[in-house]
Amino acid sequence: MGLIDRLKIGFGMARRSGRVLRAHPKLLVFPLLGGFSGIAFIATLFGSLYVTGPLLRDPGPAIYAALFVAYLVETFVASFFTAALVAATRTVFHGDKPSVRRALVAAWKRKLPLLVWSFVAAVVGVIIRMIEGEDNIVAQIVAGVFAVAWSVMTFFVVPVIVFREPSITTMFTESARTFKETWGESIGAMGTIDVVTFLLALGGVVLGGVAFVVTTGLGTIQLLATLLIGGTAVVVGLLVGKALSGIAKTALYVYATESTVPEYFDDMDFNRLGGDGSGSASPFDGVGSGPGTGRI
């Protein structure tokens, strides 16, 4: 399959992810919870570091230890709520209605592999940060290449953890293999979603600007209206982007590993890429029993 065909499929998957989100706006809850939790933790951690100023003025082992903790917790929080989103999307793919509680329970059942993944990601994050701290161009290039390679290899780690019960090595090898099979579709889908997210956020900025102009001369009300209207619209745009990314990534994983077609994607030909299911147990085996389970 050529690059253009792969990108077109990716664009189509992004659009169909939008269908899923429009039908089930409840899926926005997971990136919202993840965002609030992550912001609260980072604010608490670096707020305490700011109070103990010497740590920030002397970037030695202490600051790298703090970065490790930040990366570890932030990755776990983000991965946990992404896992819940993937679990809820899997329910939608069965033709059932997603439940926030059941999705969170499903994610919690995967807490240990998620923690292992977060630990490894935190170690790699600190290593990349240490390389970036070197004052030479070669180190900067090495860090950049390393970061890109790591992002590619771990692109599907969370879906692998949710759909399977992988070992430490399997979660990375399976993720890398899946990306290798869907690199064009992944780029097309995520690129389209990034554009949509940017436009929605830009729309929020425009709404904030309109609110600023309309309330000119009202002092505090002007500031509050600008922040409330514009800020809310920008946040909603970012949440939509996060939710679409999780939905599309889940569909891409199914696309690469299964011969079955998810709900809302039934007008796409999933047999054109990795759809023969060879060597892969169905992630839906034994999962769910609601109406629509049989048609997936």
C-alpha positions in Angstrom: 0.0 0.0 0.0 1.4 3.4 -1.0 2.0 6.4 1.3 -1.0 8.4 -0.1 -3.3 5.4 0.5 -2.1 5.0 4.0 -2.5 8.7 4.8 -6.0 8.7 3.3 -7.0 5.8 5.6 -5.5 7.7 8.5 -7.6 10.8 7.6 -10.7 8.6 7.3 -10.0 7.1 10.7 -9.7 10.5 12.3 -13.1 11.5 10.8 -14.7 8.3 12.1 -13.2 8.9 15.5 -15.1 12.2 15.5 -18.3 10.2 14.9 -17.6 8.1 18.0 -17.0 11.2 20.1 -20.1 12.9 18.8 -22.2 9.8 19.7 -20.5 9.4 23.1 -19.4 12.8 24.4 -18.9 11.1 27.8 -15.5 10.0 26.5 -14.3 13.6 27.1 -14.4 12.9 30.9 -11.2 10.8 30.8 -8.8 13.5 29.3 -10.5 16.0 31.6 -9.8 14.0 34.7 -6.3 13.2 33.5 -5.6 16.9 32.8 -6.9 18.1 36.2 -4.9 15.3 38.1 -1.7 16.0 36.1 -1.9 19.8 36.6 -2.6 19.4 40.3 0.4 17.1 40.8 2.9 19.2 38.8 1.7 22.4 40.5 2.2 20.8 43.9 5.6 19.3 43.1 7.2 22.3 41.4 5.5 24.7 43.8 7.3 22.9 46.7 10.6 23.1 44.7 10.1 26.8 44.2 9.8 27.2 47.9 13.1 25.4 48.3 14.8 27.6 45.8 18.4 26.1 45.9 17.2 23.0 44.1 16.2 25.0 41.1 19.4 27.1 41.2 21.7 24.1 41.4 20.5 21.5 38.8 22.2 18.5 40.3 21.1 15.1 41.5 18.2 16.6 43.5 16.6 18.3 40.6 17.0 15.2 38.4 15.4 13.1 41.2 12.5 15.6 41.3 12.2 15.3 37.5 12.1 11.5 37.8 9.2 11.7 40.3 7.4 14.2 38.1 7.8 12.1 34.9 6.8 9.0 36.8 3.6 10.3 38.3 2.7 12.4 35.3 3.1 9.5 33.0 1.2 7.1 35.2 -1.7 9.6 35.6 -1.8 10.3 31.9 -1.5 6.6 31.0 -4.1 5.6 33.5 -6.8 7.9 32.1 -5.8 7.1 28.6 -6.2 3.4 29.5 -9.7 4.2 30.8 -10.4 6.0 27.5 -9.2 3.0 25.5 -11.3 0.6 27.6 -14.4 2.8 27.1 -13.7 3.0 23.4 -13.4 -0.8 23.3 -16.9 -0.9 24.8 -18.2 1.4 22.1 -16.6 -0.8 19.5 -18.7 -3.6 20.9 -21.8 -1.5 20.2 -22.5 -0.8 23.9 -22.6 2.4 25.8 -19.4 3.3 27.7 -19.4 3.7 31.5 -17.0 6.0 33.2 -16.9 3.8 36.3 -16.4 0.5 34.5 -13.6 2.1 32.3 -11.8 3.4 35.4 -12.1 -0.1 37.0 -10.7 -1.7 33.8 -7.8 0.8 33.8 -7.1 0.1 37.5 -6.8 -3.6 36.8 -3.9 -2.7 34.6 -2.2 -0.6 37.2 0.9 -2.7 37.6 1.9 -2.8 33.9 1.0 0.9 33.7 3.3 1.6 36.6 6.1 -0.4 35.0 5.6 1.5 31.8 5.6 4.8 33.7 8.8 3.9 35.5 10.7 3.0 32.3 9.3 6.2 30.6 10.5 8.3 33.6 14.0 6.8 33.4 14.2 7.5 29.7 12.8 11.0 30.2 15.5 11.8 32.7 18.2 10.4 30.4 17.0 12.5 27.5 16.9 15.6 29.8 20.5 14.9 31.0 21.7 14.6 27.4 19.9 17.8 26.4 21.7 19.5 29.3 25.1 18.9 27.7 26.4 22.1 26.1 27.1 20.8 22.5 25.2 20.4 19.3 25.9 16.7 19.0 24.2 16.0 22.3 21.2 18.0 21.3 20.9 16.0 18.0 21.3 12.7 19.8 18.6 13.7 22.4 16.2 14.7 19.6 16.7 11.5 17.7 16.4 9.4 20.8 13.2 11.2 21.8 11.6 10.7 18.4 12.6 7.0 18.3 11.2 6.5 21.8 7.9 8.2 20.9 7.6 6.0 17.9 8.4 2.7 19.7 5.9 3.5 22.5 3.1 4.9 20.4 0.8 2.0 21.1 2.0 1.0 24.6 -1.3 1.9 26.4 -3.6 0.0 24.0 -1.2 -3.0 24.2 -1.5 -2.9 28.0 -5.3 -2.6 28.0 -6.0 -5.2 25.3 -3.5 -7.8 26.4 -1.6 -8.8 29.5 1.9 -8.1 28.2 5.3 -8.7 29.8 7.7 -5.7 30.1 9.4 -6.5 26.8 6.2 -7.4 25.0 4.5 -4.1 25.7 7.3 -2.3 23.8 7.9 -4.9 21.0 4.2 -5.1 20.3 3.8 -1.3 20.3 6.8 -0.9 17.9 5.5 -3.7 15.6 2.0 -2.1 15.5 3.4 1.3 14.6 5.6 -0.2 11.9 2.5 -1.7 10.3 0.4 1.4 10.7 2.9 4.3 10.4 1.2 5.9 7.5 -2.3 5.6 8.9 -1.0 6.8 12.3 0.6 9.9 10.8 -2.5 10.6 8.8 -4.9 10.2 11.7 -2.8 12.0 14.3 -1.9 14.8 11.8 -5.6 15.3 11.1 -6.5 15.4 14.8 -3.6 17.8 15.5 -5.0 20.2 12.8 -8.5 19.9 14.3 -7.2 20.5 17.8 -5.2 23.6 16.6 -8.3 25.0 14.8 -10.5 24.5 17.9 -7.9 26.1 20.2 -7.5 29.0 17.7 -11.3 29.4 17.7 -11.1 29.7 21.5 -8.5 32.4 21.2 -10.8 34.2 18.7 -13.7 33.9 21.1 -11.6 35.3 23.9 -10.6 38.2 21.7 -14.2 38.9 20.8 -15.2 38.8 24.5 -12.3 41.2 25.2 -13.5 43.7 22.6 -17.2 43.4 23.5 -16.5 44.1 27.2 -14.1 46.9 26.7 -14.2 49.4 29.5 -15.7 47.0 32.1 -12.5 46.5 34.0 -12.5 43.3 35.9 -15.5 41.9 34.0 -13.6 42.3 30.8 -10.7 40.2 32.1 -13.0 37.6 33.6 -15.1 37.3 30.5 -12.0 37.0 28.2 -10.5 34.3 30.4 -13.7 32.4 31.0 -15.0 32.4 27.4 -11.7 32.1 25.6 -10.0 29.8 28.2 -13.0 27.4 28.3 -13.1 27.2 24.5 -9.4 26.5 24.3 -9.6 23.8 27.0 -12.6 22.1 25.3 -10.6 22.1 22.0 -7.6 20.4 23.7 -9.9 17.9 25.4 -11.5 17.0 22.1 -8.1 16.5 20.6 -7.0 14.2 23.4 -10.2 12.2 23.2 -10.0 11.9 19.4 -6.3 10.7 19.7 -7.3 8.0 22.2 -10.2 6.8 20.0 -8.2 6.8 16.8 -5.2 5.0 18.5 -7.6 2.3 19.7 -9.1 1.9 16.3 -5.6 1.8 14.7 -4.6 -1.0 17.1 -7.6 -3.0 16.2 -7.0 -2.2 12.6 -3.5 -3.6 12.7 -4.1 -6.7 14.7 -7.7 -7.9 14.1 -9.9 -9.1 11.2 -12.9 -7.5 12.9 -14.2 -4.0 12.2 -15.1 -1.6 15.1 -18.4 0.1 15.5 -18.5 3.4 13.5 -15.7 2.2 11.2 -17.8 -0.4 9.3 -17.4 1.5 6.0 -13.6 1.0 6.0 -11.7 -1.9 4.6 -9.8 -3.3 7.6 -8.4 -6.2 5.6 -5.9 -4.0 3.7 -3.4 -3.9 6.5 -2.5 -6.5 9.1 -6.2 -7.5 9.3 -5.8 -11.2 9.0 -5.3 -11.6 12.7 -2.4 -14.0 12.3 -0.5 -14.5 15.5 -2.8 -12.3 17.5 -5.5 -13.4 19.8 -8.6 -11.2 19.5 -8.6 -8.5 22.2 -12.3 -8.8 22.4 -12.3 -12.5 23.3 -14.3 -12.9 26.5 -14.8 -9.1 26.8 -18.3 -7.9 27.2 -21.6 -9.5 26.4 -23.9 -6.6 25.4 -25.8 -6.2 22.2 -23.5 -5.7 19.3 -20.7 -7.9 20.7 -21.3 -10.4 18.0 -21.1 -7.9 15.2 -17.7 -6.7 15.9 
